[in-house]
Structure formats: structure tokens, C-alpha cells
Amino acid sequence: MSMLKNILVWLLRSAAAFILCTVLILVIFRFVPTSLTPLMVQRVIEAPFKQSSPIINRRWVSYGDVSPWVYRAIIAGEDGRFLAHNGVDWNAVRNAQRVNVARQKHGKPPLGASTLSMQTAKNVFLFPIRSIIRKALEVGFTYGIEFFWGKKRILEVYVNSIEWGNGVYGVQAAARRYFGKDASQITRYEAARLAAVIPNPRKFRVDAPSNYVRRRTEFIAGRMGVAIPK
């Protein structure tokens, strides 16, 4: 009985320590630029085996130094209800679960329901592996950044952290690589092109777009009247 009590006490203390550390990290990253992400670390480790670049090309830029078209394009392409939900769009989750039953029967890839907030939480805090534990942590971090960061900071971290090609991370590096300009100068159509490759930036190319990327670019460009955080 005493051993069981000690185990329970240890578990409770460990859980409390984890929560406190998580809150501290969230508060710090509310004001401090995020540095290396788990995905960046993974790409560097994979580089010798996949003949890819181990160099991380990234430069942080503040929210106001990014063209508003970039935020509109990303919201239009990835999460049209970004400003309406509280991190997890449970309606989209339920719809995906229902649709994926039929898609699985026909051998089609599953429909995702990941919001921009969830993508940000995954990119910044978690390695991209599939497991129930990682998904649970992703949901927890998602609600955490919604509470401590808010929508504007989430978008700022998102555009500075995501992968936009081999060794290219963040919107400033992407703008310099593909358009030869700063992130603040990106045009409407260029922003749509960047957003179009987000689902698979190592397969789809900004500088050599496939027909699919061109069609998706046009689709996103036509939906970029969405509101963005001020």
C-alpha cells in the first residue's frame, strides 16, 4: 500500500512538474523567437542518408515585417476558420472522421482536420511521428498556445517555423530563395504560391510549380479576402 502511494505521489509530482515546465516554455516563447524545431533537428539527422541539405536557412521576422498577403493566403489555404475556433476545430474533426471511412474503403488518403494552431504546436514542440500520445500532446500544446499566445502570435510563429523546401524554413528564407525579396514585399500571387506547397513542401516546388500547384495557387488566390489578426 505504501509503495502504491509513493508511486501515485511520484506520478502527481511528475505531472505537476511537466505542466509547470510547459507553461514556462509557452510564456517564454510568447515573447522570444523560437529557435530550432524538432523537424529541423530531424532533417539535419536525416540529411546524410537522404542526400538533402543539412544547412538550416532561416531568419526570424516579426509579424509586421511580413506581407499581409502571406497571412491571408495561409488562412485561406490551411484553415479558413482560424479566427473562429479555439485551437481545435471539432466540427472539422468529426467531418473528417465521417468522410475518411469512405475514403479508406476506396484507398484514398485520409482527410485531415489540423488547424493552423495545431500545426504550429506540432511544428514547434513535437517530432513529426504518428502516435496517440503525440496527438494528445499536440492538442494540449494547441490549447496552451491559444491561451498564452493568441492568434497573432500563433501566425507569427507559424510563418517563421514551417518548412518551405529543402533546408528552407520560415517566410523570410522562402522569400529570399524563391523571389529574391524580403517577406514584407511578397505579392498576392506569390503568397498564394507559397501557401499552395505547404501540404508537402519537399514534393511540391515554389520555383518549379506542377500543374497541381498552379491550380491550388489559383484556388487560394481566389479566397484571400479573409480577415487576419491586427
C-alpha positions as CSV (number, residue, x, y, z in Angstrom):
1,M,0.0,0.0,0.0
2,S,2.8,2.3,0.9
3,M,4.6,1.6,-2.4
4,L,1.4,2.3,-4.4
5,K,1.0,5.6,-2.5
6,N,4.6,6.5,-3.3
7,I,4.1,5.7,-7.0
8,L,1.0,7.9,-7.1
9,V,2.8,10.8,-5.3
10,W,5.6,10.5,-7.8
11,L,3.2,10.5,-10.8
12,L,1.4,13.5,-9.5
13,R,4.6,15.4,-8.8
14,S,5.9,14.5,-12.3
15,A,2.7,15.6,-13.9
16,A,2.8,18.9,-12.0
17,A,6.4,19.5,-12.9
18,F,5.7,18.8,-16.6
19,I,2.7,21.2,-16.6
20,L,4.8,23.9,-14.9
21,C,7.7,23.5,-17.3
22,T,5.2,23.6,-20.3
23,V,3.6,26.8,-19.0
24,L,7.0,28.3,-18.5
25,I,8.1,27.4,-22.1
26,L,4.9,28.8,-23.5
27,V,5.3,32.1,-21.7
28,I,8.9,32.4,-22.8
29,F,8.0,31.7,-26.4
30,R,5.3,34.3,-26.3
31,F,8.0,36.9,-26.4
32,V,11.2,35.1,-27.6
33,P,11.6,33.8,-31.1
34,T,11.5,30.1,-31.4
35,S,14.9,28.6,-32.3
36,L,15.4,25.1,-33.6
37,T,12.3,23.0,-34.0
38,P,12.1,19.2,-33.7
39,L,11.5,19.0,-37.5
40,M,14.7,20.9,-38.2
41,V,16.7,18.6,-35.9
42,Q,15.2,15.6,-37.7
43,R,16.0,16.9,-41.2
44,V,19.7,17.5,-40.1
45,I,19.9,14.0,-38.8
46,E,18.3,12.6,-42.0
47,A,20.4,14.6,-44.4
48,P,23.4,12.2,-44.9
49,F,21.0,9.3,-45.6
50,K,18.6,11.2,-47.9
51,Q,21.1,13.3,-49.9
52,S,19.5,16.5,-48.7
53,S,20.9,19.7,-47.3
54,P,21.9,19.7,-43.6
55,I,22.0,23.5,-43.6
56,I,19.1,25.4,-42.0
57,N,18.3,28.5,-43.9
58,R,16.1,30.6,-41.6
59,R,15.8,34.2,-40.4
60,W,13.1,35.3,-38.0
61,V,11.0,38.3,-38.9
62,S,8.3,40.0,-36.8
63,Y,4.6,39.9,-37.6
64,G,4.6,43.4,-39.1
65,D,7.5,42.6,-41.4
66,V,5.6,40.0,-43.3
67,S,3.3,40.9,-46.1
68,P,-0.4,40.6,-45.0
69,W,-1.0,38.6,-48.2
70,V,1.1,35.8,-46.7
71,Y,-1.2,35.5,-43.6
72,R,-4.3,35.7,-45.8
73,A,-3.0,33.0,-48.2
74,I,-2.1,30.7,-45.3
75,I,-5.5,31.1,-43.6
76,A,-7.3,30.6,-47.0
77,G,-5.3,27.5,-47.8
78,E,-5.0,25.8,-44.5
79,D,-7.6,27.0,-42.0
80,G,-10.5,29.2,-43.1
81,R,-12.0,29.2,-39.6
82,F,-8.7,30.2,-37.9
83,L,-10.2,33.2,-36.2
84,A,-13.4,31.4,-35.2
85,H,-12.2,28.3,-33.4
86,N,-10.3,28.0,-30.1
87,G,-7.4,25.9,-31.5
88,V,-9.1,22.6,-32.4
89,D,-12.0,22.7,-34.9
90,W,-14.0,19.8,-33.6
91,N,-16.6,20.1,-36.3
92,A,-13.9,19.6,-38.9
93,V,-12.6,16.6,-36.9
94,R,-16.0,14.9,-36.8
95,N,-16.5,15.6,-40.5
96,A,-13.0,14.1,-41.3
97,Q,-13.8,11.0,-39.3
98,R,-17.0,10.5,-41.2
99,V,-15.6,11.2,-44.6
100,N,-12.4,9.1,-44.0
101,V,-14.5,5.9,-43.6
102,A,-15.5,6.1,-47.2
103,R,-12.1,7.3,-48.4
104,Q,-10.4,4.4,-46.7
105,K,-12.7,1.9,-48.5
106,H,-11.6,3.4,-51.8
107,G,-7.9,3.5,-50.9
108,K,-7.8,7.3,-50.8
109,P,-5.5,9.2,-48.3
110,P,-7.3,10.4,-45.2
111,L,-8.8,13.9,-45.0
112,G,-7.0,16.0,-42.3
113,A,-8.6,18.3,-39.8
114,S,-5.5,20.0,-38.4
115,T,-5.9,23.7,-37.8
116,L,-3.1,26.3,-38.0
117,S,-2.9,26.3,-34.3
118,M,-2.4,22.5,-34.2
119,Q,0.2,22.7,-37.0
120,T,2.1,25.4,-35.0
121,A,2.0,23.3,-31.8
122,K,3.3,20.3,-33.7
123,N,6.0,22.2,-35.6
124,V,7.4,24.0,-32.6
125,F,7.2,21.4,-29.8
126,L,6.8,17.9,-31.2
127,F,8.6,15.5,-33.6
128,P,6.5,14.5,-36.6
129,I,5.7,11.0,-35.6
130,R,2.3,9.3,-35.6
131,S,1.1,8.1,-32.3
132,I,-1.9,8.7,-29.9
133,I,0.4,10.1,-27.3
134,R,1.9,12.7,-29.7
135,K,-1.6,13.6,-30.8
136,A,-2.7,14.1,-27.2
137,L,0.3,16.3,-26.6
138,E,-0.5,18.3,-29.8
139,V,-4.0,19.0,-28.6
140,G,-2.6,20.1,-25.2
141,F,0.0,22.4,-26.7
142,T,-2.6,23.8,-29.1
143,Y,-4.9,24.9,-26.3
144,G,-1.8,26.2,-24.5
145,I,-0.6,28.5,-27.3
146,E,-4.2,29.7,-27.9
147,F,-4.4,30.8,-24.3
148,F,-0.9,32.2,-23.8
149,W,0.0,33.4,-27.3
150,G,-3.2,34.4,-29.1
151,K,-4.0,34.3,-32.8
152,K,-1.5,36.9,-33.9
153,R,1.5,35.3,-32.2
154,I,0.5,31.9,-33.5
155,L,0.6,33.1,-37.1
156,E,3.9,34.9,-36.5
157,V,5.5,31.7,-35.1
158,Y,3.9,29.6,-37.8
159,V,5.3,31.6,-40.8
160,N,8.7,31.7,-39.2
161,S,8.9,27.9,-38.4
162,I,7.4,25.9,-41.3
163,E,9.4,24.2,-43.9
164,W,9.3,25.7,-47.4
165,G,11.7,23.4,-49.3
166,N,14.9,21.6,-48.7
167,G,16.7,23.5,-45.9
168,V,14.3,26.5,-46.2
169,Y,12.4,27.4,-43.0
170,G,10.3,30.4,-42.4
171,V,8.8,33.0,-44.8
172,Q,11.9,35.3,-44.9
173,A,14.2,32.5,-46.1
174,A,11.5,31.4,-48.6
175,A,11.0,35.0,-49.9
176,R,14.7,35.4,-50.4
177,R,15.2,32.0,-52.0
178,Y,12.3,32.0,-54.4
179,F,11.5,35.6,-55.1
180,G,14.8,37.5,-54.3
181,K,13.0,39.9,-51.9
182,D,12.1,40.3,-48.3
183,A,8.9,38.8,-46.7
184,S,7.4,42.3,-46.5
185,Q,7.4,42.6,-50.3
186,I,5.6,39.4,-51.2
187,T,2.7,39.9,-53.6
188,R,-0.7,38.4,-53.5
189,Y,0.1,35.7,-56.1
190,E,3.5,34.9,-54.6
191,A,1.8,34.4,-51.2
192,A,-0.7,32.1,-52.8
193,R,2.1,30.1,-54.4
194,L,3.9,29.7,-51.0
195,A,0.7,28.6,-49.4
196,A,0.0,26.1,-52.2
197,V,3.1,24.0,-51.4
198,I,2.6,23.9,-47.6
199,P,0.9,20.4,-47.5
200,N,4.1,18.8,-48.9
201,P,7.0,21.4,-49.3
202,R,9.6,18.7,-50.1
203,K,7.5,17.3,-53.0
204,F,5.8,20.5,-54.4
205,R,8.1,23.3,-55.5
206,V,7.6,27.0,-55.4
207,D,10.2,27.7,-58.1
208,A,9.0,24.9,-60.4
209,P,5.3,24.5,-59.8
210,S,3.5,21.5,-61.1
211,N,0.0,21.7,-62.6
212,Y,-1.4,20.8,-59.3
213,V,0.4,23.6,-57.5
214,R,-0.7,26.1,-60.2
215,R,-4.3,25.1,-59.7
216,R,-4.1,25.2,-56.0
217,T,-2.4,28.6,-56.2
218,E,-5.3,30.0,-58.2
219,F,-7.8,28.4,-55.8
220,I,-6.1,30.1,-52.8
221,A,-5.7,33.4,-54.6
222,G,-9.4,33.5,-55.1
223,R,-10.1,33.1,-51.4
224,M,-7.7,35.6,-49.9
225,G,-10.3,38.1,-48.8
226,V,-10.2,36.6,-45.3
227,A,-9.6,38.7,-42.2
228,I,-6.3,38.5,-40.3
229,P,-5.3,39.4,-36.7
230,K,-4.3,43.1,-36.3
